[in-house]
Amino acid sequence: MNAFKDLFEALDTTTKTSVKEAELEAFFAEAPDDVAIHTVHALLGRRDDAPASTTKMKDAVKAVTGVDDWLYKSCYEAVGDTAETIALLIPVAQSGGERNIVDWYAELRRLDRAKSYQKSHVLRQWYSEEDPMTIFLVNKLITGGFRVGVSEKTVVNALSSLFDVDEDVLLHRLIGEWEPTTSFYDDVRAPPSEDELSKKPYPFFLCHPVDTPGEELDSAEAYAFEWKYDGIRAQLLRRDEPLLWSRSGEPLNEAFPELVRDAGGVEGGVVLDGEILAYDDEPLSFQALQRRLGRSDPSQSLQSDVPVIFVAYDLLEYDGEDLRDEPFHKRRSLLETVNLPEKYRVADQHWFDSWDDAADELDDSRSHGVEGFMIKHVQSVYHAGRKKDGWYKWKLDPFYLDVVLLYAQTGHGKRGGLFTDYTFGVWDGDSLVPIAKAYSGLSDDTFEEVDSWIRGHTVDSFGPVREVEKEQVFEIAFQGIYRNAKKKSGFATRFPRIVRWRENKPVEEADTVGRCGELVERYES
């Protein structure tokens, strides 16, 4: 494990992506193949179900160290991470064994197959023998939260540089579940075949957000405006058999079989960029679409309850030719000539003489079941990733609520040990009911102030969660709100974030479930 520990420490002691990539490339160049592919597997967080529960892990370290339950809870609240808390309780004097990451994967597979009482014994043995850093890394492998400050892109860039294989090809190869075998590693670093390339989507071009396009961009007349739908981004490849891919590189054929069947009617040699929407005469909410996500082979009943369409807004390939370097207006003109079947349609475009005219239409966009505009310069090429060059998104102003802090939990990473994850409530008669969870939006200084208040005003604890006195009001913003009978409030918010801490506002003046109902009517109208 020493080589892996050295790599972890090197990655964890720098914030520069270029340095992380250089460290990874050097590691993969020297590591044996089995160690290298297991390291990739760990860094990307690929795993099945955890081989042991966090409860067993906590019980094991308490048995080994003699730490009382109350003290463990206090330590966890200070750290905010199970793997790190346990490792910090391990005596530094323990030197550990000689197992490398491949050996530890084998140990974890044996742990997964063990009976419940055997798992407890194995964990206690590890915690009695191994050094704290090894325990930390093994715990991270168990819980599946292992990232050590590197993204998937950072790992892929290092492999791409080392093996001279295109990053997009590597991303495609590393999608989903896979076993860390040396034969798979050979496949990962091999030059791509023509057949593999034909099944690979293009990197997606992502819109850059703008708040005041009239001040930030050219004349409105230079842009095409399209509704920003509340669906999932996707590409349809119709080079041979139809293939649907998500923006994250996940195959979607099994989730949306009706779109695959209908894609047989799309002429060959094209690649469409667009959005999959829940749609029944009009766009349905993202909440409806969520019923289809993550499902393979959905039933006919579900397909009928939540019908979907593919809205195409760009043509990346036509008659086998890559069009991404062509101007957008040309790609769009060609797109309109493609013969599309029933469940596929071309996105509507809007044109405006001024940004004021566009703003007037934006204000009415919720009535169309959308959340704003995508704005595309007519001369823009199709870039890879998010570039401030040609494509922008202009979203509606969010909804706001004044809510009461009900519960708090410690954060993770740099916020470990601080109470930064909050549950907020609104009034339902004389009671407060949860309406949203949020953990972003405040400055570091404000989070520290709120953390200090929480510690002095806790009324109860439920594992890592603290219930607090109902005294603090916060303003939150969110992009959407829906009725949800499973929630105590009867509502669910979409993308909530904290706007400010309203220290001087009485809790009696916080918003109510009635106000939530009014916002739903506005959102759905």
N, C-alpha and C positions, 0 to 999 in steps of 0.2 A: 504493500500500500504506500510505500515511501515515495515512489515516483508520482503517484496520484496526489499525495499530500503536498508535495513540492509544487505541483501544477496548481492545486487549489490556492495555496498561499500566494503564488505569483499572480493569479487572476484576481484574488481578493484584495491585493494591496495596490491596485491601480484602477483609475477610472477611465483611462484612455483606451478606446476601442482598438486603436492601432497596436498598442502594446499587448493587449489581450490576444489579438490575432497572431502577433509574432510569437508569443509564448505558446499558443496552441499549435502553430505550424511546427515549431521546434520540437514540441512534445511528440506530435504524430510522426515526425520524420525519424525519431529515434526509437519510439515504442514498438515492441513486438505487435504483430497484427491483432492478436487476441486482446491484448491490453488496450490497443488503440480503439477498436470497435466497441469494447465495453465502456470505455471513457466517453465516446460519442453518445452511446445509449444513455449513460448517466447524465451527461450535460444537457441532453435534450429532454430529460424527464420522462423517458419512455419506460413504462412498467405496467404490469397487470395490477390486480388488487394487492393491497399491502399484505405482506406475509405475517404481520403481527399488528395488533391494534395499539394505539397510543396508550390506552389504559394498561395493557400488559407491559409496555415499555416503562411507564411511570412506576408501576408496582415493582418492577424488577430493580430499578435504580434505587428506590426507597428501601428495598430489602437489602441491597448490597451496601449502601452507604449509611443506613440507619437514620436517614432524614425523615422527620415527621411530616405528616400530610400537610399541616398548616404551613410548614416551612417550604415544602415543595411548591405549594400554591403561590406563596410570596415570591419565590425565585422565578416561577413561570411568569408572574405578572410583571416582574422587573425586566424579563428578557423577551417574552412574547413569542417564543418558538420552542416547541417540545424538544427537537433534536439538540438545540444549543443548550437548553436548560439541563438536560441529562448529562451532556458532555462536560459542562462546567462543574457538575457535582462529582465527577470522576477524579480520584486522586491523581495529581500530576506525576507522582512517582511511578505509576504503572508504565512499563516500557512497551508492552504489546508484543504481538507475534510478527511473523514474516509473510503473512498472506497478502497477495496483491489483489487488485480489483476483480480479476477473473475468479480467484479463489472465493472472494466475498460474494460474488454473484452466485456461485455454487452453494455457499453456506445459506444464502437467502432462499434459494430454491428448496433446500432441505428444510429450512424453517417453515416455509409455506406448506410443506407436506406433513409437518409434525402435528401431533395432537395438542390440544390446548395446554395441558399440564407440561408437555415437553417444551413448548414455546417459552413458557415462563422460565424453565430450567436453563435453556440455551441462552436466553437474554441475560439472566443473572451471571452465567459463566462469562459471557463476553464483557459485561460491565465490570466483572471482577479482575479481568486479565488485560484488556486492551487499553491503550493510551487514550487520552481525551480526544485528540484530533481524529484518530481512527473511529472512535465511537461516534463522534459528530458526523463524519462522512457516511458511516454505515447507517446511522439513524436517518439521514437524508435520503439514502437509497430506499429505506423501508417506507418512509412517508411519501416519497415521490415528489417532494418539493425542492429537489436539488437543481440549483441554477448557478451558484457561485458567481453571480454577477455577469454572466454572459448570455447573450440571446442566441436563438437558433441561427440567425443571420451571421453572427460572429463566428460560430463554429463552422458554418458552411463556407464562409469566406476563407478561413484558414485552410480547409480541405481543398477548396478550389485552387488556391494559390499553390499548394503543395503538389497536387495531382494534375493541374492544368485541365480541369473539367469545369464546364460552365456552371455557375452558381445555381441557375434555374434548374438544370438537370439534377444537381445534387439535392436541391430542395424537394424535387419531385420523387427522387429515390428514397428519401428519408421520411416521406409522409406516412402517417398512421403507425400501426403496430408492426414491429419486426423483431426478430431474434438476433442478438449480437454474436454472430458466428463469423469466422474468418472467411468463409465462402461469401457471406453477404458483404463483408468488407471489400472483397475482390470485385463484387458487382458495383459497389458504391463508387470505387475509384476508376472503374474501367471507362474507356472512351465510349461515348454514346453511339448506339446504332441508329440507322435511319428509321427503323421501326419505332424505337423508343422516342425519338424526336417527334415523330408524327403523332404521338399520343400525349405530348406535353403542351400544357397551356402557355400562353405568353405571360410574362410578368404584368400585373395589373397597373394601370396608371391611376393614381389616387388624386382626388380633388383637394386643393389647398383651401382651408377655410378663410373667408373674408367677412368682416362685419360692416364695412362701409365701402362697397365696391366703387361707388361714384368718386371716392377720393383715392382709391388704391389702384384702379384699373383704367384702361383706355375708354373711349367712348362706348356706350352701350350698344351702338349699332354694329360694333365689331364682334359681337358675341351672339351665339345661339343659346337660348335658355330652355332647359328641360326640367320637368318636375323632379324633385328629389324624393323618390319613393322610400317607404319604410320596409324594405325587403332585404334580400341577401345578394351580394354581388356574385356574378358567375360568368363563365365563358362556355359557350357551346362550340365544340370542335366537330366539324362535319367533313373531315378529310376522308374517313372511311366509315367505320361504325360510329354512331353519335356518342360523344363523350361530354359529360357535364362536369365542370370543375369549379370549386368555390375559390374565393380570393385567398384563403389560407392553404390552398392546394389539396383540399379533401375531395375525393370523387363523390359525385352526387347522383349517379345513375340509379342506385338502389333507393335513394330517398324520394326521387321524383320520377317513377317509371313512366307516368303519362307523358312527361315532357320528352323522355327518351323515345317513346313510341312515336310521338308526333314529329320528332326531329327527323324521322325517316323521310318526311316530306320536304325537308330543307335541301336545296341543291348542294351537291358535293363541292369540296374545295373551298369552303368558307369557314371562318371563325368569327363568331359573334360575341361581342362584349355587352353585358347587360345586367339585368336584375331579375331574380325570381320573386314573384309577389303572390301572396294569397289574394285571390280575386274572384268575386262573384257579382258580375255586372258593374262593380266598382272596387277600388282597392280596399282590402280588409286590413285590420290592424296587424302589427308585428306579433302581437299576442296570439292571434289566430295562426300565423305562420309557424310559431314556435311548436305547435302541436305536430308539425311535420318534420321538424329538424331532429336529426339524430336517429330517425326511424328508418330501418331498412325494410323493404317489402311492405309498405303501408297497405292496410286493408282497403277494399273497395269502398267501404263505408267511410273511412277517414278521407280518402281521396274525394268522395262526394261531399263530405262535410266541409273540407277545406280545399277547394279547387285552387290550382295555381296556374300562372302564366309566366312566360319569359318575355320581358320587355327589352328589346335590343336597342342600344343607343350608339353602337359603333361597329364597324366592320374592319377587323384586323387582318383578314386574309380573304382574297377573292380569286377564285379559279387557281388556287394554290400559290398565289403571289402574296408576299408579305407587304402590307400597305401601311405599316406603322409610321414610316417616314413621309408619307403623303399628307397634305394638309387636311384638316378635319372636314372641311366642306366637300372635298372630293370623296373621302371615305363615306361620308353621310349620303352623298348623292348615289353612290354605288349601292349602299345599304338599301335604299328605297327601291332598287331594281330587283332585289333578291325576292324570290317567290317564297313566302313564309306560310306555314300551315296555321290551323286555328289557334293553337295555344302559344303561338309566337306572334309578336307584333312589334312594330317600330315605334319608339318613343316619340310623343308629340314634341314639336319645337315651337318656341315662341320668340318673337322678335320685338324689340322696343326701340323707340327713337331716343329715349332718355332714361337715366337711372331712376328718376322720379316716377315715370310710368311703370317701370319694372317693380318699384317698391309698392306701388298701389296694388299690383297683381299679387305680389308676395303676401300682402296682408290678407288676401282672400284664399291663400293656398290650402289652408286647413279644410276648407269646404270641398276640396278635391281629394281629400284623404292623403295628402302629402305633407312634407315638413320643410319645404323651401324649394330653392332652385339649384340646379347644377348649371354653371356658366362656362361655356367653352368658346374660346377664340376660334374664329373660322379658319385661321392659318395654323393652328396648333398641330404639332406632331404628337404621336402617342408615346409618351415616355414610360419608363419603368419606375414604379414607386411614387412617392409623394414629392413632386417638384413644383415650386412656385413659378409655373411657366405654362399658362394656357388654359388649365382646367381649375375651376374654383367651385366651392359650395357656399351658398348663401342661405342660412337657415333662419327660420322664424324665431322671434324672441321666445324664450322659454316661459313656462308657467312658474308661478311662485306661490309658496305657502309659508306661513309662520307656524312653526311646529315646536313641540316640547321635547327636550331630551329625556328619554326613558331609561335606556341601557347603554353601556359602553364596554368595549373590549379592546385589548391592546392590539397595536398594529404589528407589522412585520418589517424585516429589513432595518433601515435606519430609524424606523419608528417603533422598533421593538422596545417594550418597556414603557411606552407612552399609551395612554388611552386615547385612541384616535379614530376608532371604528364605532359609529354611533347608530342607535335605533331611535327614531323620532316618532312622536304621536300627535294626533289631533283629537279634539273633543268630540265625544259621542254622548250627548247629554251631560251627565256629571262625571263621566269616565273618560280616561285617555286611552286611545287604541292606536297600535302601531300603523304608520302609513308609509314609512320609507327607511332604508338604511343608506348611510353615506359616510365616506371616509376621505373626501378630498374637498378642497376649496379654501381652507384656512391656511394662514401662514404658519411657519414652524413656531414662532413665538406665541401665537394664539393657541395652537394645539397644546403647548406647554402650560399655558394659563388654564385651559379647560381641564387638562390632566390633573393639575393641582386641585382644582375645585372638585373634580370627581372623587379623588382620594379622600377628601374631607367630608363628602356628602353621600357616601355609599350607605344604602339601607339593607342590601342583601346581595348575596353572590350565588351564581349558578355556574359552577365550573369556572371557566375563564371570563364569564360575563358578570358585570356588576350592575345592579339596579341602583339608580340614584334618586335623590329627592327631586320632586317634580317642580323645579324652580327656574330652569333656564330655557329661554326661547331662542331658536335659531331660524334664520330665513334659508329655505332651500329652493333651488331651481331644478326643473326637470323638463324634458322634451315632450313627454306624453303622459297621459293618465287614463287608466282603464278600470272598468268595474271587474271585480274579482271576488267571487263568493267565498273563496278559500281563505281570504284575508279577514282578520277581525274587523278592520275598518270597512271592508267591502270594496276597497280600491287598491290598485297597484300603480306605482309610478315608473317611468322609463328614464334611465340615465340621471338619477338624482345627484345633486352635488350641493355642498354647503356654500352659501353666499356670504353670510355674516352671522356673528354672534350678537344677538339683540339683548344685551345684559340688562337694559333698563325697561324692557317691555314686560308687563305683568303676564303670568301664564294664563290668566283668565281671558286675555285678549288674543290668544293663539287661535288658529283657524279650526274649523269643524268639519265633520263628515258632510254636512250640508254644503259647505263651500267646495269640497271635493266633487260633489255631484254637479255643482254649477260648472266647474272646470271641465268635467267630462262632457257636458252638453256643448260647451264651446269647442272642445277638441273634436267631437264627433259631428258638429254642425257643418 
